[in-house]
């Protein structure tokens, strides 16, 4: 297997892109050998949903697109990040009983910690931010396929896909 695998997709900041991002992540993880019914696959799909939803909802129209990046390093660590061009970092909101939203980052933080990972938020050179998680990767029982042998679900609405294996 390659020492480093990467896949990314850039999507419009539109609510329909959340399900596209989730499907893309599922397809990439399957290519890398993670069964779609694995606990880690479910966790990553939920994290991707929350990260993409935050990028769509909380950029106040200041980020026309967001990018989902997936990376597998040395068959040990899985990184998942969403980058947008809005300069404001996410804030932890107080959890009110009647609150309908605002718990996404708390959910991401809890799921990441539950799987032995970590959450980071960092600025981009262009003035936006990347919210990323890193999780331990349990090597699949079967060998991981090389990038490009099987394409994941293509993005809708003008998204752009990039894949790389090093």
Buried (B, 14 or more C-beta within 10 A) or exposed (E): BBEEBBBBBBBBBBEEBBBBBBBBBBBBBBBBBBEEEBEBBEBBBBBBBBBBBBBBEBBEEBBEBBBBBBBBBEBEEBBBBBBBBBBEEBEEEEEEEEEEEBBBBEEBBEBBEEBEBEBEEEEEEEEBBBBBBBBEBBBBEEEBBBBEEEEBBEBBEEBEBEBEBE
